[in-house]
Amino acid sequence: MKLLEFEHIIQINDPDQPQIPPLSRQQLWECLLFRARHPGHFNPALSSRLENVSAAGFVRYLQFGKMELRDEVILVPGLEIRTSTAGSDQPLFAESITRIEEPAPERLFVRFLYRRDSGNDRGNGQGSEHDGIDVDEYLKSAYVQNDRDAVRIMREIARDGLLSSGSWLQ
């Protein structure tokens, strides 16, 4: 089975652009953790439930349409979130890492790394395109747009103070 592997990075803070409200590292971590725990808030096509929740991680069941995936989510607090489909009965293999990077003070980035079954591999050896469409390129574009939308929502959550104690998100 062929794998699709790619990564991209989104800048969160840039002291040279004061018109973009900065997020603290803690706010960013809490927003990324919220996204991992409640993906339906970022993509209404998803619903989820969690099991075995601890400070080290949890098991997440993602439901979209008639398909359900079981993810194991491992947390490296304040740094990264690792997800991986678990079990041999999963309809597809997928792994991701969402990592906070701070190459200089106040310059926060999030790096998104993905590995998953290729959308181009139908197992019949017919090449990498379906009816002239490179499915993997489409998937990459969809992941990038989804992550950009998620960062926009995270900024709104932080701006509105929704991660503070007593908010409806807590």
C-alpha atoms as an extended CHARMM CRD file, in Angstrom:
* protein
*
       170  EXT
         1         1  MET       CA              0.0000000000        0.0000000000        0.0000000000  PROA      1               0.0000000000
         2         2  LYS       CA              1.3560000000        3.3840000000       -0.9940000000  PROA      2               0.0000000000
         3         3  LEU       CA              1.4730000000        6.1420000000        1.6490000000  PROA      3               0.0000000000
         4         4  LEU       CA              0.7960000000        9.8400000000        1.3520000000  PROA      4               0.0000000000
         5         5  GLU       CA              3.2960000000       11.7180000000        3.5360000000  PROA      5               0.0000000000
         6         6  PHE       CA              3.5000000000       15.4920000000        3.8210000000  PROA      6               0.0000000000
         7         7  GLU       CA              3.7820000000       18.3760000000        6.2380000000  PROA      7               0.0000000000
         8         8  HSD       CA              3.0480000000       22.0660000000        6.3810000000  PROA      8               0.0000000000
         9         9  ILE       CA              3.4920000000       24.8700000000        8.8810000000  PROA      9               0.0000000000
        10        10  ILE       CA              1.2660000000       27.7660000000        9.9500000000  PROA      10              0.0000000000
        11        11  GLN       CA              2.6820000000       30.8290000000       11.6580000000  PROA      11              0.0000000000
        12        12  ILE       CA              0.6680000000       31.7750000000       14.7330000000  PROA      12              0.0000000000
        13        13  ASN       CA              2.5200000000       34.8140000000       16.1130000000  PROA      13              0.0000000000
        14        14  ASP       CA              4.5770000000       37.3910000000       14.2950000000  PROA      14              0.0000000000
        15        15  PRO       CA              5.7440000000       40.3640000000       16.3900000000  PROA      15              0.0000000000
        16        16  ASP       CA              6.2560000000       42.2300000000       13.0880000000  PROA      16              0.0000000000
        17        17  GLN       CA              2.4940000000       42.0420000000       12.4030000000  PROA      17              0.0000000000
        18        18  PRO       CA              0.8010000000       43.5840000000       15.4600000000  PROA      18              0.0000000000
        19        19  GLN       CA             -2.5930000000       43.6310000000       13.6840000000  PROA      19              0.0000000000
        20        20  ILE       CA             -2.7690000000       39.8560000000       14.2610000000  PROA      20              0.0000000000
        21        21  PRO       CA             -3.5230000000       39.3080000000       17.9670000000  PROA      21              0.0000000000
        22        22  PRO       CA             -0.8760000000       36.9660000000       19.3990000000  PROA      22              0.0000000000
        23        23  LEU       CA             -1.6470000000       33.7620000000       21.2480000000  PROA      23              0.0000000000
        24        24  SER       CA              0.3630000000       32.6470000000       24.2360000000  PROA      24              0.0000000000
        25        25  ARG       CA              1.9490000000       29.2180000000       24.0190000000  PROA      25              0.0000000000
        26        26  GLN       CA             -0.5080000000       28.0510000000       26.7150000000  PROA      26              0.0000000000
        27        27  GLN       CA             -3.5180000000       29.3840000000       24.7650000000  PROA      27              0.0000000000
        28        28  LEU       CA             -2.2630000000       27.6840000000       21.6160000000  PROA      28              0.0000000000
        29        29  TRP       CA             -1.7760000000       24.3760000000       23.4440000000  PROA      29              0.0000000000
        30        30  GLU       CA             -5.2440000000       24.5440000000       24.9970000000  PROA      30              0.0000000000
        31        31  CYS       CA             -6.7860000000       25.2840000000       21.5990000000  PROA      31              0.0000000000
        32        32  LEU       CA             -4.9420000000       22.3940000000       19.9290000000  PROA      32              0.0000000000
        33        33  LEU       CA             -5.9970000000       20.0850000000       22.7500000000  PROA      33              0.0000000000
        34        34  PHE       CA             -9.6000000000       21.2650000000       22.4200000000  PROA      34              0.0000000000
        35        35  ARG       CA             -9.4590000000       20.5090000000       18.6930000000  PROA      35              0.0000000000
        36        36  ALA       CA             -8.1680000000       16.9950000000       19.3760000000  PROA      36              0.0000000000
        37        37  ARG       CA            -10.8650000000       16.3500000000       21.9780000000  PROA      37              0.0000000000
        38        38  HSD       CA            -13.7390000000       18.0110000000       20.1020000000  PROA      38              0.0000000000
        39        39  PRO       CA            -13.0540000000       17.8130000000       16.3610000000  PROA      39              0.0000000000
        40        40  GLY       CA            -16.7400000000       18.3520000000       15.5400000000  PROA      40              0.0000000000
        41        41  HSD       CA            -16.3880000000       21.9470000000       16.7320000000  PROA      41              0.0000000000
        42        42  PHE       CA            -13.9120000000       22.4780000000       13.8610000000  PROA      42              0.0000000000
        43        43  ASN       CA            -15.5870000000       20.2470000000       11.2700000000  PROA      43              0.0000000000
        44        44  PRO       CA            -19.3610000000       19.8180000000       11.5990000000  PROA      44              0.0000000000
        45        45  ALA       CA            -19.2430000000       16.6660000000        9.4490000000  PROA      45              0.0000000000
        46        46  LEU       CA            -17.4880000000       14.8630000000       12.3200000000  PROA      46              0.0000000000
        47        47  SER       CA            -18.8160000000       13.5750000000       15.5790000000  PROA      47              0.0000000000
        48        48  SER       CA            -16.6600000000       11.9390000000       18.1940000000  PROA      48              0.0000000000
        49        49  ARG       CA            -16.5500000000       10.2440000000       21.5370000000  PROA      49              0.0000000000
        50        50  LEU       CA            -13.6080000000        9.7380000000       23.8640000000  PROA      50              0.0000000000
        51        51  GLU       CA            -12.5280000000        6.8760000000       26.0950000000  PROA      51              0.0000000000
        52        52  ASN       CA             -9.6550000000        6.3080000000       28.5230000000  PROA      52              0.0000000000
        53        53  VAL       CA             -8.9590000000       10.0270000000       28.9020000000  PROA      53              0.0000000000
        54        54  SER       CA             -5.8010000000       10.8700000000       30.8680000000  PROA      54              0.0000000000
        55        55  ALA       CA             -3.0770000000       13.5130000000       30.8820000000  PROA      55              0.0000000000
        56        56  ALA       CA             -1.0700000000       11.2390000000       28.5710000000  PROA      56              0.0000000000
        57        57  GLY       CA             -3.7860000000       10.8080000000       25.9420000000  PROA      57              0.0000000000
        58        58  PHE       CA             -7.0630000000        9.1480000000       25.0490000000  PROA      58              0.0000000000
        59        59  VAL       CA             -8.8530000000        6.9510000000       22.5580000000  PROA      59              0.0000000000
        60        60  ARG       CA            -11.0470000000        8.8520000000       20.1230000000  PROA      60              0.0000000000
        61        61  TYR       CA            -13.7710000000        7.4440000000       17.9100000000  PROA      61              0.0000000000
        62        62  LEU       CA            -14.4770000000        9.6490000000       14.8840000000  PROA      62              0.0000000000
        63        63  GLN       CA            -17.7480000000        9.2130000000       13.0690000000  PROA      63              0.0000000000
        64        64  PHE       CA            -18.2550000000       10.6960000000        9.6120000000  PROA      64              0.0000000000
        65        65  GLY       CA            -21.0880000000        9.4330000000        7.5360000000  PROA      65              0.0000000000
        66        66  LYS       CA            -21.2810000000        5.6780000000        7.9680000000  PROA      66              0.0000000000
        67        67  MET       CA            -17.5620000000        5.3390000000        8.6630000000  PROA      67              0.0000000000
        68        68  GLU       CA            -15.9890000000        5.2240000000       12.0990000000  PROA      68              0.0000000000
        69        69  LEU       CA            -12.2700000000        5.4520000000       12.8550000000  PROA      69              0.0000000000
        70        70  ARG       CA            -10.6140000000        4.6550000000       16.1430000000  PROA      70              0.0000000000
        71        71  ASP       CA             -7.6640000000        6.9220000000       16.9430000000  PROA      71              0.0000000000
        72        72  GLU       CA             -5.1570000000        6.6520000000       19.7170000000  PROA      72              0.0000000000
        73        73  VAL       CA             -4.1620000000       10.1640000000       20.7530000000  PROA      73              0.0000000000
        74        74  ILE       CA             -0.8870000000       10.6670000000       22.6170000000  PROA      74              0.0000000000
        75        75  LEU       CA             -0.2170000000       14.0120000000       24.2780000000  PROA      75              0.0000000000
        76        76  VAL       CA              3.1680000000       15.5710000000       24.8960000000  PROA      76              0.0000000000
        77        77  PRO       CA              1.8400000000       18.4470000000       27.0270000000  PROA      77              0.0000000000
        78        78  GLY       CA              2.6660000000       21.8870000000       25.7230000000  PROA      78              0.0000000000
        79        79  LEU       CA              4.4440000000       20.4790000000       22.6740000000  PROA      79              0.0000000000
        80        80  GLU       CA              2.6260000000       18.0040000000       20.4420000000  PROA      80              0.0000000000
        81        81  ILE       CA             -0.3640000000       15.7970000000       19.7930000000  PROA      81              0.0000000000
        82        82  ARG       CA              0.1250000000       12.4630000000       18.0140000000  PROA      82              0.0000000000
        83        83  THR       CA             -2.7820000000       10.5580000000       16.5400000000  PROA      83              0.0000000000
        84        84  SER       CA             -2.8290000000        7.1570000000       14.9100000000  PROA      84              0.0000000000
        85        85  THR       CA             -5.5920000000        4.8770000000       13.7450000000  PROA      85              0.0000000000
        86        86  ALA       CA             -5.3910000000        1.7800000000       15.8540000000  PROA      86              0.0000000000
        87        87  GLY       CA             -6.3360000000       -1.8060000000       15.2230000000  PROA      87              0.0000000000
        88        88  SER       CA             -6.2090000000       -4.0610000000       12.2010000000  PROA      88              0.0000000000
        89        89  ASP       CA             -9.9060000000       -3.6440000000       11.4460000000  PROA      89              0.0000000000
        90        90  GLN       CA             -9.5710000000        0.0620000000       10.5940000000  PROA      90              0.0000000000
        91        91  PRO       CA            -10.7570000000        1.1170000000        7.1330000000  PROA      91              0.0000000000
        92        92  LEU       CA             -7.5760000000        3.1510000000        6.6070000000  PROA      92              0.0000000000
        93        93  PHE       CA             -4.1880000000        3.8590000000        8.1110000000  PROA      93              0.0000000000
        94        94  ALA       CA             -3.5860000000        7.4550000000        9.2050000000  PROA      94              0.0000000000
        95        95  GLU       CA             -1.1300000000        9.1890000000       11.5240000000  PROA      95              0.0000000000
        96        96  SER       CA             -0.6490000000       12.8360000000       12.3110000000  PROA      96              0.0000000000
        97        97  ILE       CA              1.5260000000       14.9810000000       14.5130000000  PROA      97              0.0000000000
        98        98  THR       CA              0.5740000000       18.5130000000       15.4750000000  PROA      98              0.0000000000
        99        99  ARG       CA              3.6250000000       20.2260000000       16.9930000000  PROA      99              0.0000000000
       100       100  ILE       CA              4.1280000000       23.6860000000       18.4940000000  PROA      100             0.0000000000
       101       101  GLU       CA              7.4120000000       25.2600000000       17.4250000000  PROA      101             0.0000000000
       102       102  GLU       CA              8.9620000000       28.4310000000       18.8080000000  PROA      102             0.0000000000
       103       103  PRO       CA             12.1890000000       29.1780000000       16.9060000000  PROA      103             0.0000000000
       104       104  ALA       CA             12.4900000000       32.5870000000       18.6000000000  PROA      104             0.0000000000
       105       105  PRO       CA             10.7200000000       34.2200000000       21.5390000000  PROA      105             0.0000000000
       106       106  GLU       CA              7.1220000000       35.1760000000       20.7010000000  PROA      106             0.0000000000
       107       107  ARG       CA              7.3200000000       33.5160000000       17.2670000000  PROA      107             0.0000000000
       108       108  LEU       CA              4.9580000000       30.5580000000       17.4610000000  PROA      108             0.0000000000
       109       109  PHE       CA              4.2650000000       28.1420000000       14.6430000000  PROA      109             0.0000000000
       110       110  VAL       CA              2.3220000000       24.9030000000       14.3650000000  PROA      110             0.0000000000
       111       111  ARG       CA              3.7780000000       22.1560000000       12.2100000000  PROA      111             0.0000000000
       112       112  PHE       CA              1.2990000000       19.5880000000       10.9000000000  PROA      112             0.0000000000
       113       113  LEU       CA              2.7120000000       16.2370000000        9.7480000000  PROA      113             0.0000000000
       114       114  TYR       CA              0.5690000000       13.6080000000        8.0270000000  PROA      114             0.0000000000
       115       115  ARG       CA              0.9890000000        9.9750000000        6.9640000000  PROA      115             0.0000000000
       116       116  ARG       CA             -1.9420000000        8.0270000000        5.5930000000  PROA      116             0.0000000000
       117       117  ASP       CA             -3.0000000000        5.5490000000        2.9850000000  PROA      117             0.0000000000
       118       118  SER       CA             -2.7040000000        7.1110000000       -0.4280000000  PROA      118             0.0000000000
       119       119  GLY       CA             -5.9350000000        8.1640000000       -2.0650000000  PROA      119             0.0000000000
       120       120  ASN       CA             -4.3250000000        7.3160000000       -5.4060000000  PROA      120             0.0000000000
       121       121  ASP       CA             -3.6020000000        3.6900000000       -4.5620000000  PROA      121             0.0000000000
       122       122  ARG       CA             -6.5290000000        1.5170000000       -5.4920000000  PROA      122             0.0000000000
       123       123  GLY       CA             -4.4040000000       -1.5800000000       -5.2250000000  PROA      123             0.0000000000
       124       124  ASN       CA             -4.6980000000       -2.3200000000       -8.9490000000  PROA      124             0.0000000000
       125       125  GLY       CA             -1.4210000000       -0.8670000000      -10.1580000000  PROA      125             0.0000000000
       126       126  GLN       CA             -3.1120000000        1.6110000000      -12.4940000000  PROA      126             0.0000000000
       127       127  GLY       CA             -1.0190000000        4.5900000000      -11.5220000000  PROA      127             0.0000000000
       128       128  SER       CA             -1.5460000000        7.6380000000       -9.3980000000  PROA      128             0.0000000000
       129       129  GLU       CA             -4.5570000000        9.3810000000      -10.8690000000  PROA      129             0.0000000000
       130       130  HSD       CA             -8.2940000000        8.6970000000      -10.8910000000  PROA      130             0.0000000000
       131       131  ASP       CA            -10.0330000000       10.0530000000      -13.9680000000  PROA      131             0.0000000000
       132       132  GLY       CA             -7.3630000000       12.7390000000      -14.3130000000  PROA      132             0.0000000000
       133       133  ILE       CA             -7.5460000000       13.7590000000      -10.6390000000  PROA      133             0.0000000000
       134       134  ASP       CA             -4.5270000000       13.3830000000       -8.3820000000  PROA      134             0.0000000000
       135       135  VAL       CA             -6.3690000000       12.3840000000       -5.2130000000  PROA      135             0.0000000000
       136       136  ASP       CA             -3.3050000000       12.8220000000       -2.9990000000  PROA      136             0.0000000000
       137       137  GLU       CA             -2.8540000000       16.4340000000       -4.1160000000  PROA      137             0.0000000000
       138       138  TYR       CA             -6.5320000000       17.0280000000       -3.4190000000  PROA      138             0.0000000000
       139       139  LEU       CA             -6.1510000000       15.4700000000        0.0680000000  PROA      139             0.0000000000
       140       140  LYS       CA             -3.0820000000       17.6260000000        0.8150000000  PROA      140             0.0000000000
       141       141  SER       CA             -4.9790000000       20.7530000000       -0.1580000000  PROA      141             0.0000000000
       142       142  ALA       CA             -7.9590000000       19.7200000000        1.9790000000  PROA      142             0.0000000000
       143       143  TYR       CA             -5.7410000000       19.0500000000        5.0220000000  PROA      143             0.0000000000
       144       144  VAL       CA             -4.0110000000       22.4360000000        4.6570000000  PROA      144             0.0000000000
       145       145  GLN       CA             -7.3240000000       24.2830000000        4.3080000000  PROA      145             0.0000000000
       146       146  ASN       CA             -8.8030000000       22.3980000000        7.2600000000  PROA      146             0.0000000000
       147       147  ASP       CA             -5.7970000000       23.3360000000        9.4230000000  PROA      147             0.0000000000
       148       148  ARG       CA             -5.9840000000       26.9950000000        8.3540000000  PROA      148             0.0000000000
       149       149  ASP       CA             -9.6830000000       27.0650000000        9.2140000000  PROA      149             0.0000000000
       150       150  ALA       CA             -8.9190000000       25.4300000000       12.5690000000  PROA      150             0.0000000000
       151       151  VAL       CA             -6.3200000000       28.0960000000       13.4020000000  PROA      151             0.0000000000
       152       152  ARG       CA             -8.8610000000       30.7960000000       12.5350000000  PROA      152             0.0000000000
       153       153  ILE       CA            -11.3830000000       29.1800000000       14.9110000000  PROA      153             0.0000000000
       154       154  MET       CA             -8.6960000000       28.8090000000       17.5950000000  PROA      154             0.0000000000
       155       155  ARG       CA             -7.9790000000       32.5410000000       17.3680000000  PROA      155             0.0000000000
       156       156  GLU       CA            -11.6930000000       33.2300000000       17.8720000000  PROA      156             0.0000000000
       157       157  ILE       CA            -11.8410000000       30.8730000000       20.8520000000  PROA      157             0.0000000000
       158       158  ALA       CA             -8.8230000000       32.5520000000       22.4700000000  PROA      158             0.0000000000
       159       159  ARG       CA            -10.0940000000       36.0670000000       21.6530000000  PROA      159             0.0000000000
       160       160  ASP       CA            -13.4770000000       35.3230000000       23.2180000000  PROA      160             0.0000000000
       161       161  GLY       CA            -11.9050000000       33.7830000000       26.3360000000  PROA      161             0.0000000000
       162       162  LEU       CA            -13.7340000000       30.5170000000       25.7850000000  PROA      162             0.0000000000
       163       163  LEU       CA            -10.9770000000       28.3810000000       27.2550000000  PROA      163             0.0000000000
       164       164  SER       CA            -11.0200000000       30.1780000000       30.5760000000  PROA      164             0.0000000000
       165       165  SER       CA            -12.3560000000       28.4810000000       33.6590000000  PROA      165             0.0000000000
       166       166  GLY       CA            -16.1460000000       28.4820000000       33.7330000000  PROA      166             0.0000000000
       167       167  SER       CA            -16.6730000000       28.9650000000       29.9940000000  PROA      167             0.0000000000
       168       168  TRP       CA            -19.0500000000       26.6910000000       28.1070000000  PROA      168             0.0000000000
       169       169  LEU       CA            -16.0840000000       24.9700000000       26.4450000000  PROA      169             0.0000000000
       170       170  GLN       CA            -14.6770000000       23.8290000000       29.7720000000  PROA      170             0.0000000000
